Amino acid sequence: MAALVAGTPWMRIRVIPEFASPFIFRRHFRRNFSVRASIDSDAPVRVRFAPSPTGNLHVGGARTALFNYLFARSKGGKFVLRIEDTDLERSTRESEEAVLRDLAWLGLDWDEGPGVGGDYGPYRQSERNSMYKQYAEKLLESGHVYRCFCSNEELEKMKEIAELKKLPPVYSGKWATAADGEVEEELAKGTPYTYRFRVPKEGSLKINDLIRGEVSWKLDTVGDFVIMRSNGQPVYNFCVTVDDATMAISHVIRAEEHLPNTLRQALIYKALGFPMPSFAHVSLILAPDRSKLSKRHGATSVGQYRDMGYLPQATVNYLALLGWGDGTENEFFTIDQLVEKFSIGRVNKSGAVFDSTKLRWMNGQHLRAIPFEELSQLIGEHWKSTGLLTESEGPFVDDAVQLLKDGIDLVTDSGTALSNLLSYPVHATLTSPEGRPIVEDKLSEVSAHLLAAYDSGELFGALEEGPAGWQKWVKGFGKTLKRKGKSLFMPLRVLLTGKLHGPDMGSSVMAI
């Protein structure tokens, strides 16, 4: 909720203009957008994720989307996807498609938005310009907005003067009190102008943030801000406010870096007579050095983690724990369990550190929780797609997956694991410092007896009988050589697999 403190010039405004919107039914508008300080607590929950399609989906954005999704699903509400593409120079349809693909991969299906539609569209800001201009003109008529003809040079000069006086770099208000004649003169000359919002110079504004508690700003520290540029394009804060209001958004859950924007947006809400949504500003995701997570710290986009072999369910699980917990020691959650447990009241307001090692561990937990048939198919397809195998399924794939699954955390790890299993680096092993004692312990004797068992078919016969046959053969082989323990198993492993260490020796031999 947000409220203006009594005593400000806003309290003297007696009539709030009624605005019609071409994008929503008037009947719905009257029911949900009467002039109140905030949206009714019993109103339907509607949240939104509003990415800018200027690049890949960052893990911070993905967590914001996840928290909105979980809140909506836990409350039986709607999760809206809106594309904020007013930055025409940087926004691309390719980036938008990548964001949609990443959200779909994470399993965060949206109820309204691109590709789905809905009653509150269009869902791209670039397609809503007529609405923004309509509301800007209404604010101009009501006196909440005025035309500013200041050039860039004049604005820069104002900033320099403010810095010299050690004052906040706010607009001086030069055109806020201009006479009609002055304005008409500039219009006649064709002087470019912006629309500036008239900010009260007294009092303060406060909101009750669902995560941070009460947050307030003094209005005299904020200059009159631009809502429409001289080229006719609306500014971010204006677009967002109009969009959230006309889409009936009940809760705005976003990153804390948007907290300063809330002041300007709240003022616009008040001027338009729209009810205020509830705000919840989530802490930033930090790097291990507690700086803001960025590309210099490694992978930061959802697409990068997908390509590295991470599972969507593990990624969602880990992102949910960055700043949230259910109050127990449990860290393993499915998406359905997260929906059941999630509460905005348990979101921490301090920054959460992104630990890639922890994410990798969690991915391993989810990987091994997949039903075996699905896991074998997943890894088998990876082996085939990377050229390690010509077939993605079959007894060998099943045996190899069963043998290797406990030692891998990522699907992509399975390639290295399979290559190691199929390799036979016996020369490198025996000439290594760790392998020399095995050679010196009469390895030739073990080798001769093993070769005899191979030539006679005794070894293959034992392997065909499965684990029981293998165990019986090893026991008899040890008795023949009068060896047991490491003196038996280490040379046997080296001779059969070429390696000193690895998965269960019997299973490895039977698999290959």
C-alpha positions as CSV (number, residue, x, y, z in Angstrom):
1,M,0.0,0.0,0.0
2,A,1.0,3.6,-0.5
3,A,-0.3,6.8,0.9
4,L,0.5,10.5,0.7
5,V,1.0,12.2,4.0
6,A,-1.6,14.8,4.8
7,G,-0.6,18.4,4.2
8,T,0.7,18.0,0.7
9,P,-0.7,19.9,-2.3
10,W,-2.3,16.7,-3.5
11,M,-4.8,17.0,-0.7
12,R,-6.2,20.1,-2.3
13,I,-7.1,18.3,-5.5
14,R,-10.9,17.8,-5.2
15,V,-11.7,16.1,-8.5
16,I,-9.8,13.1,-9.9
17,P,-10.5,12.8,-13.6
18,E,-12.2,9.6,-14.8
19,F,-10.2,7.9,-17.6
20,A,-11.6,5.4,-20.1
21,S,-9.3,2.8,-21.5
22,P,-9.8,1.2,-25.0
23,F,-8.1,-2.0,-23.7
24,I,-10.4,-3.0,-21.0
25,F,-14.1,-3.3,-20.5
26,R,-15.6,-0.2,-18.8
27,R,-17.6,-2.5,-16.5
28,H,-14.5,-4.2,-15.2
29,F,-12.7,-0.8,-14.9
30,R,-15.4,0.6,-12.7
31,R,-15.4,-2.4,-10.5
32,N,-11.7,-2.7,-9.9
33,F,-10.3,0.8,-10.3
34,S,-12.3,3.1,-8.1
35,V,-10.2,5.8,-6.4
36,R,-8.7,4.2,-3.3
37,A,-5.3,4.2,-1.7
38,S,-4.8,0.6,-2.5
39,I,-6.3,-2.4,-4.2
40,D,-8.9,-4.3,-2.1
41,S,-7.3,-7.1,-0.1
42,D,-10.0,-9.5,-1.4
43,A,-9.3,-8.6,-5.1
44,P,-8.1,-11.4,-7.3
45,V,-4.3,-11.9,-7.1
46,R,-2.7,-10.8,-10.4
47,V,1.1,-10.5,-10.6
48,R,3.4,-9.9,-13.6
49,F,6.9,-10.5,-14.8
50,A,8.0,-7.8,-17.2
51,P,11.4,-8.4,-18.8
52,S,13.1,-6.1,-21.3
53,P,14.1,-8.1,-24.5
54,T,17.5,-6.6,-24.7
55,G,19.5,-9.8,-23.9
56,N,19.4,-13.2,-22.2
57,L,17.3,-14.0,-19.1
58,H,19.6,-13.3,-16.1
59,V,19.3,-15.6,-13.1
60,G,18.1,-12.6,-11.1
61,G,15.3,-12.0,-13.5
62,A,14.5,-15.7,-13.5
63,R,14.2,-15.7,-9.7
64,T,11.9,-12.6,-9.9
65,A,9.7,-14.5,-12.4
66,L,9.8,-17.6,-10.1
67,F,8.7,-15.6,-7.0
68,N,5.8,-14.0,-9.0
69,Y,4.8,-17.5,-10.3
70,L,4.9,-19.1,-6.9
71,F,2.9,-16.3,-5.3
72,A,0.3,-16.4,-8.0
73,R,-0.1,-20.2,-7.9
74,S,-0.1,-20.3,-4.1
75,K,-3.0,-17.8,-4.1
76,G,-4.9,-19.2,-7.0
77,G,-4.1,-16.0,-9.0
78,K,-2.9,-15.1,-12.4
79,F,0.7,-14.9,-13.6
80,V,1.0,-12.3,-16.4
81,L,4.0,-12.0,-18.8
82,R,4.5,-8.5,-20.2
83,I,7.3,-7.5,-22.6
84,E,8.7,-4.1,-21.8
85,D,10.2,-3.3,-25.2
86,T,10.1,0.5,-25.3
87,D,13.9,0.7,-25.7
88,L,13.5,0.4,-29.4
89,E,17.3,0.5,-30.2
90,R,18.2,-2.4,-27.9
91,S,15.1,-4.5,-27.9
92,T,15.0,-7.4,-30.4
93,R,12.4,-10.1,-31.2
94,E,15.2,-12.7,-30.9
95,S,15.9,-11.7,-27.3
96,E,12.1,-11.9,-26.6
97,E,12.0,-15.4,-28.0
98,A,15.0,-16.4,-25.9
99,V,13.3,-15.1,-22.7
100,L,10.1,-17.0,-23.5
101,R,12.1,-20.1,-24.3
102,D,13.9,-19.9,-21.0
103,L,10.8,-19.3,-19.0
104,A,9.1,-22.3,-20.7
105,W,12.2,-24.4,-20.0
106,L,12.0,-23.5,-16.3
107,G,8.3,-24.6,-16.3
108,L,7.0,-21.1,-15.5
109,D,3.9,-21.1,-17.7
110,W,2.1,-17.8,-17.9
111,D,-1.7,-17.3,-17.9
112,E,-1.7,-14.2,-20.0
113,G,0.9,-12.7,-22.3
114,P,2.6,-13.3,-25.7
115,G,1.5,-16.5,-27.3
116,V,-1.3,-16.9,-24.8
117,G,-3.3,-13.7,-25.1
118,G,-5.8,-12.5,-22.5
119,D,-8.3,-9.8,-21.7
120,Y,-5.8,-7.1,-20.8
121,G,-3.6,-7.1,-24.0
122,P,-1.6,-6.2,-25.9
123,Y,1.2,-7.6,-23.8
124,R,4.1,-5.7,-25.5
125,Q,4.6,-2.1,-24.5
126,S,5.5,-1.2,-28.1
127,E,1.9,-2.1,-29.0
128,R,0.4,0.1,-26.3
129,N,1.6,3.6,-27.3
130,S,-1.8,4.9,-28.0
131,M,-2.8,4.2,-24.4
132,Y,0.2,5.9,-23.0
133,K,-0.4,9.0,-25.1
134,Q,-4.1,9.1,-24.0
135,Y,-3.2,9.1,-20.3
136,A,-0.4,11.6,-20.8
137,E,-2.9,14.0,-22.5
138,K,-5.4,13.5,-19.7
139,L,-2.7,14.4,-17.1
140,L,-1.8,17.4,-19.1
141,E,-5.4,18.5,-19.1
142,S,-5.7,18.0,-15.3
143,G,-2.5,20.0,-14.6
144,H,-0.5,17.1,-13.2
145,V,1.8,17.3,-16.2
146,Y,3.2,20.3,-18.1
147,R,5.3,20.9,-21.3
148,C,9.0,21.4,-20.8
149,F,10.9,23.1,-23.6
150,C,14.3,23.0,-21.9
151,S,17.2,21.9,-24.2
152,N,19.8,19.3,-23.3
153,E,22.3,22.1,-22.7
154,E,20.0,23.9,-20.3
155,L,19.3,20.7,-18.4
156,E,23.0,20.0,-18.1
157,K,23.6,23.5,-16.8
158,M,21.0,23.0,-14.1
159,K,22.8,19.9,-13.1
160,E,26.1,21.6,-12.8
161,I,24.6,24.4,-10.7
162,A,23.0,21.9,-8.4
163,E,26.3,20.1,-8.0
164,L,28.1,23.4,-7.1
165,K,25.5,24.1,-4.5
166,K,25.7,20.5,-3.3
167,L,22.0,20.0,-3.9
168,P,20.3,16.9,-5.5
169,P,20.5,17.1,-9.3
170,V,16.7,17.8,-9.7
171,Y,14.9,19.8,-12.4
172,S,14.6,23.5,-11.5
173,G,11.0,23.7,-12.5
174,K,11.6,26.4,-15.1
175,W,8.5,25.6,-17.2
176,A,6.3,24.4,-14.3
177,T,4.9,28.0,-13.8
178,A,5.3,29.3,-17.4
179,A,2.4,31.5,-18.6
180,D,0.2,30.2,-21.4
181,G,1.6,32.8,-23.7
182,E,5.1,31.5,-23.3
183,V,4.0,28.0,-24.0
184,E,2.1,29.0,-27.1
185,E,5.1,30.9,-28.4
186,E,7.4,27.8,-28.1
187,L,4.7,25.6,-29.7
188,A,4.4,28.0,-32.6
189,K,8.2,27.9,-33.1
190,G,8.1,24.1,-33.2
191,T,10.4,23.8,-30.2
192,P,10.7,20.2,-29.0
193,Y,9.2,19.5,-25.6
194,T,8.8,16.8,-23.1
195,Y,6.0,16.1,-20.6
196,R,7.1,16.6,-17.0
197,F,5.2,15.3,-14.0
198,R,4.5,18.0,-11.4
199,V,5.8,16.7,-8.1
200,P,4.6,18.2,-4.9
201,K,7.3,20.2,-3.1
202,E,6.1,19.5,0.4
203,G,5.3,16.4,2.5
204,S,6.4,12.8,1.9
205,L,5.2,9.6,0.4
206,K,5.5,6.2,2.0
207,I,4.7,2.6,1.1
208,N,4.4,-0.5,3.2
209,D,6.7,-2.9,1.3
210,L,5.8,-6.6,1.9
211,I,9.4,-7.5,2.4
212,R,11.1,-4.3,3.6
213,G,8.4,-2.8,5.7
214,E,7.7,0.9,5.6
215,V,9.7,2.9,3.1
216,S,9.3,6.7,2.7
217,W,10.7,9.5,0.6
218,K,10.6,13.3,1.1
219,L,9.0,14.9,-1.9
220,D,11.2,17.9,-2.0
221,T,14.2,15.7,-2.9
222,V,12.5,14.7,-6.2
223,G,12.4,17.0,-9.2
224,D,9.6,17.1,-11.8
225,F,10.3,14.1,-13.9
226,V,9.7,13.3,-17.6
227,I,7.0,10.9,-18.6
228,M,7.0,11.5,-22.3
229,R,10.1,12.2,-24.4
230,S,10.4,14.9,-27.0
231,N,10.1,12.2,-29.7
232,G,6.7,11.1,-28.3
233,Q,8.0,7.9,-26.7
234,P,6.8,7.3,-23.1
235,V,9.3,6.8,-20.3
236,Y,9.6,3.6,-18.3
237,N,8.0,4.7,-15.1
238,F,5.0,6.0,-16.9
239,C,4.5,2.9,-19.0
240,V,4.9,0.6,-16.1
241,T,2.3,2.4,-14.0
242,V,-0.3,2.6,-16.7
243,D,0.3,-1.0,-17.6
244,D,0.1,-2.3,-14.1
245,A,-3.1,-0.3,-13.4
246,T,-4.9,-1.2,-16.6
247,M,-3.9,-4.9,-16.3
248,A,-5.3,-5.0,-12.7
249,I,-2.0,-6.0,-11.2
250,S,-2.6,-6.5,-7.5
251,H,1.0,-7.2,-6.4
252,V,4.3,-5.9,-7.9
253,I,7.1,-8.3,-6.9
254,R,10.4,-7.1,-8.3
255,A,14.1,-6.5,-7.6
256,E,15.1,-4.0,-5.0
257,E,16.9,-1.9,-7.6
258,H,13.4,-0.8,-8.7
259,L,12.6,0.6,-5.3
260,P,13.5,4.2,-6.3
261,N,11.1,3.9,-9.2
262,T,8.3,3.2,-6.8
263,L,8.1,6.8,-5.7
264,R,7.5,8.2,-9.2
265,Q,5.1,5.4,-10.0
266,A,3.1,6.0,-6.8
267,L,2.8,9.7,-7.7
268,I,1.5,8.7,-11.1
269,Y,-1.0,6.2,-9.6
270,K,-2.3,9.0,-7.4
271,A,-2.6,11.5,-10.2
272,L,-4.5,9.0,-12.4
273,G,-6.8,8.0,-9.5
274,F,-5.8,4.3,-9.8
275,P,-5.7,2.0,-6.8
276,M,-2.2,1.2,-5.6
277,P,-0.9,-2.4,-5.8
278,S,1.1,-4.0,-3.0
279,F,4.8,-3.8,-3.5
280,A,7.5,-6.4,-2.6
281,H,11.1,-5.6,-3.5
282,V,13.4,-8.6,-3.5
283,S,17.1,-8.4,-2.6
284,L,19.7,-8.6,-5.3
285,I,21.6,-11.8,-6.0
286,L,25.2,-11.4,-5.0
287,A,28.5,-13.0,-6.2
288,P,30.7,-14.8,-3.6
289,D,32.6,-11.5,-3.0
290,R,29.2,-10.0,-2.2
291,S,29.3,-7.7,-5.2
292,K,26.4,-7.7,-7.6
293,L,26.4,-10.9,-9.7
294,S,27.7,-10.1,-13.2
295,K,29.2,-11.8,-16.2
296,R,32.7,-11.4,-14.7
297,H,31.7,-14.0,-12.1
298,G,31.0,-16.6,-14.8
299,A,27.7,-17.9,-16.2
300,T,24.7,-15.6,-15.3
301,S,22.0,-16.5,-17.8
302,V,19.4,-19.3,-17.7
303,G,20.4,-20.3,-21.2
304,Q,24.0,-20.8,-20.2
305,Y,23.1,-23.1,-17.3
306,R,20.7,-25.1,-19.6
307,D,23.5,-25.6,-22.1
308,M,25.9,-26.6,-19.3
309,G,23.6,-29.6,-18.5
310,Y,21.6,-28.3,-15.6
311,L,18.1,-29.5,-15.1
312,P,15.1,-27.0,-15.0
313,Q,13.8,-28.5,-11.8
314,A,17.1,-28.2,-10.0
315,T,17.6,-24.6,-11.3
316,V,14.1,-23.6,-10.0
317,N,14.8,-25.3,-6.7
318,Y,18.0,-23.4,-6.2
319,L,16.7,-20.0,-7.3
320,A,13.8,-20.4,-4.9
321,L,16.3,-20.8,-2.0
322,L,18.1,-17.5,-2.9
323,G,16.4,-15.4,-0.3
324,W,13.6,-17.7,0.7
325,G,13.1,-20.8,2.9
326,D,10.3,-22.7,4.4
327,G,11.6,-22.5,8.0
328,T,13.0,-26.0,8.0
329,E,16.3,-27.6,7.1
330,N,14.9,-29.0,3.9
331,E,16.5,-27.8,0.7
332,F,15.0,-30.2,-1.8
333,F,11.7,-29.1,-3.4
334,T,9.7,-29.9,-6.4
335,I,7.9,-27.1,-8.1
336,D,4.6,-28.3,-6.6
337,Q,6.1,-28.3,-3.2
338,L,7.4,-24.8,-3.7
339,V,3.9,-23.6,-4.6
340,E,2.5,-25.2,-1.5
341,K,5.2,-23.8,0.8
342,F,5.9,-20.4,-0.7
343,S,5.1,-17.2,1.3
344,I,6.2,-13.7,0.5
345,G,6.5,-13.2,4.2
346,R,9.5,-15.6,4.4
347,V,11.5,-13.8,1.7
348,N,14.6,-12.3,3.3
349,K,15.5,-8.7,2.6
350,S,19.2,-9.2,2.8
351,G,21.2,-10.2,-0.3
352,A,21.5,-13.8,-1.3
353,V,24.9,-15.2,-2.5
354,F,24.9,-17.3,-5.7
355,D,27.0,-20.4,-5.0
356,S,27.6,-22.3,-8.2
357,T,29.0,-25.3,-6.3
358,K,25.8,-25.6,-4.3
359,L,23.8,-25.4,-7.5
360,R,25.8,-28.2,-9.0
361,W,25.3,-30.3,-5.9
362,M,21.6,-29.7,-6.0
363,N,21.4,-30.6,-9.7
364,G,23.0,-33.9,-8.8
365,Q,20.3,-34.6,-6.2
366,H,17.6,-33.9,-8.7
367,L,19.3,-35.9,-11.4
368,R,19.4,-39.0,-9.3
369,A,15.8,-38.4,-8.2
370,I,14.6,-38.9,-11.8
371,P,13.0,-42.3,-12.5
372,F,15.6,-44.6,-14.0
373,E,13.9,-45.0,-17.4
374,E,13.7,-41.2,-17.9
375,L,17.3,-40.8,-16.7
376,S,18.6,-43.5,-19.0
377,Q,16.8,-41.9,-21.9
378,L,18.1,-38.4,-21.0
379,I,21.7,-39.5,-20.7
380,G,21.5,-41.9,-23.7
381,E,20.3,-39.1,-25.9
382,H,23.1,-36.9,-24.7
383,W,25.7,-39.7,-25.5
384,K,24.2,-40.1,-29.0
385,S,24.0,-36.4,-29.8
386,T,27.6,-35.9,-28.8
387,G,28.8,-38.8,-30.9
388,L,29.9,-41.1,-28.1
389,L,27.4,-43.8,-29.1
390,T,25.4,-44.6,-32.2
391,E,22.3,-45.6,-30.3
392,S,20.6,-43.8,-27.4
393,E,19.0,-46.8,-25.8
394,G,19.5,-50.4,-25.1
395,P,21.0,-52.8,-22.5
396,F,24.5,-51.2,-22.7
397,V,23.1,-47.7,-22.1
398,D,21.0,-48.9,-19.2
399,D,24.0,-50.7,-17.6
400,A,26.3,-47.7,-18.2
401,V,23.8,-45.2,-16.7
402,Q,23.2,-47.4,-13.7
403,L,26.9,-47.7,-13.2
404,L,27.8,-44.0,-13.6
405,K,24.8,-42.1,-12.3
406,D,26.0,-41.8,-8.7
407,G,29.2,-40.1,-9.8
408,I,27.8,-37.4,-12.0
409,D,26.0,-34.1,-11.1
410,L,25.2,-32.8,-14.7
411,V,24.0,-34.5,-17.8
412,T,27.1,-33.2,-19.5
413,D,29.3,-35.0,-16.9
414,S,28.0,-38.3,-18.3
415,G,30.1,-37.9,-21.5
416,T,33.4,-37.7,-19.6
417,A,32.3,-40.5,-17.3
418,L,31.5,-42.8,-20.3
419,S,34.7,-42.0,-22.0
420,N,36.6,-42.8,-18.9
421,L,34.7,-46.1,-18.5
422,L,35.5,-47.1,-22.1
423,S,39.1,-46.0,-22.0
424,Y,42.0,-48.4,-21.2
425,P,45.0,-46.3,-20.1
426,V,46.9,-49.2,-18.6
427,H,50.4,-48.0,-19.7
428,A,49.9,-44.6,-18.1
429,T,48.5,-46.2,-15.0
430,L,51.4,-48.7,-14.5
431,T,54.1,-46.1,-15.1
432,S,52.5,-43.6,-12.6
433,P,53.9,-43.3,-9.1
434,E,50.8,-44.9,-7.7
435,G,50.9,-47.8,-10.2
436,R,54.5,-48.9,-9.7
437,P,54.0,-50.7,-6.4
438,I,51.4,-52.8,-8.1
439,V,53.8,-53.8,-10.9
440,E,56.4,-54.7,-8.2
441,D,53.9,-56.9,-6.4
442,K,54.2,-59.8,-8.9
443,L,51.7,-58.2,-11.4
444,S,53.0,-60.6,-14.1
445,E,51.7,-63.6,-12.0
446,V,48.2,-62.1,-11.8
447,S,48.3,-61.2,-15.5
448,A,49.2,-64.8,-16.5
449,H,46.4,-66.4,-14.5
450,L,43.9,-63.8,-15.8
451,L,44.9,-64.5,-19.4
452,A,44.5,-68.2,-18.8
453,A,41.0,-67.5,-17.4
454,Y,40.2,-65.4,-20.5
455,D,41.5,-68.0,-23.0
456,S,39.6,-70.8,-21.3
457,G,36.3,-69.0,-21.3
458,E,36.1,-69.2,-17.6
459,L,36.0,-65.4,-17.1
460,F,33.3,-64.9,-19.7
461,G,31.2,-67.7,-18.3
462,A,31.3,-66.1,-14.9
463,L,30.3,-62.7,-16.3
464,E,27.4,-64.2,-18.1
465,E,26.0,-65.4,-14.8
466,G,25.8,-61.8,-13.6
467,P,27.0,-60.4,-10.2
468,A,26.8,-63.7,-8.4
469,G,28.9,-65.5,-11.0
470,W,31.4,-62.6,-10.9
471,Q,31.7,-62.7,-7.1
472,K,32.2,-66.5,-7.2
473,W,34.9,-66.3,-9.8
474,V,36.8,-63.5,-8.0
475,K,36.8,-65.5,-4.8
476,G,38.1,-68.6,-6.6
477,F,40.7,-66.5,-8.4
478,G,42.0,-65.1,-5.2
479,K,42.3,-68.6,-3.6
480,T,44.3,-69.8,-6.5
481,L,46.8,-66.9,-6.2
482,K,46.6,-66.8,-2.4
483,R,45.6,-63.2,-2.5
484,K,42.8,-61.1,-1.0
485,G,41.9,-57.5,-0.3
486,K,43.9,-54.8,-2.1
487,S,46.6,-57.3,-3.2
488,L,44.0,-59.0,-5.2
489,F,41.6,-56.3,-6.3
490,M,44.1,-53.5,-7.2
491,P,46.0,-55.5,-9.8
492,L,42.8,-57.1,-11.1
493,R,41.2,-53.7,-11.6
494,V,44.2,-52.4,-13.4
495,L,44.4,-55.4,-15.7
496,L,40.6,-55.4,-16.5
497,T,39.9,-51.6,-16.7
498,G,43.3,-50.0,-17.1
499,K,42.6,-47.8,-14.2
500,L,43.3,-47.7,-10.4
501,H,40.0,-46.2,-9.4
502,G,36.4,-46.1,-10.8
503,P,32.9,-47.5,-10.4
504,D,32.3,-51.0,-9.1
505,M,34.8,-53.2,-10.9
506,G,32.4,-56.1,-11.6
507,S,29.7,-53.9,-12.9
508,S,32.2,-52.0,-15.1
509,V,33.6,-55.2,-16.6
510,M,30.1,-56.6,-17.2
511,A,29.0,-53.3,-18.9
512,I,32.0,-53.2,-21.3
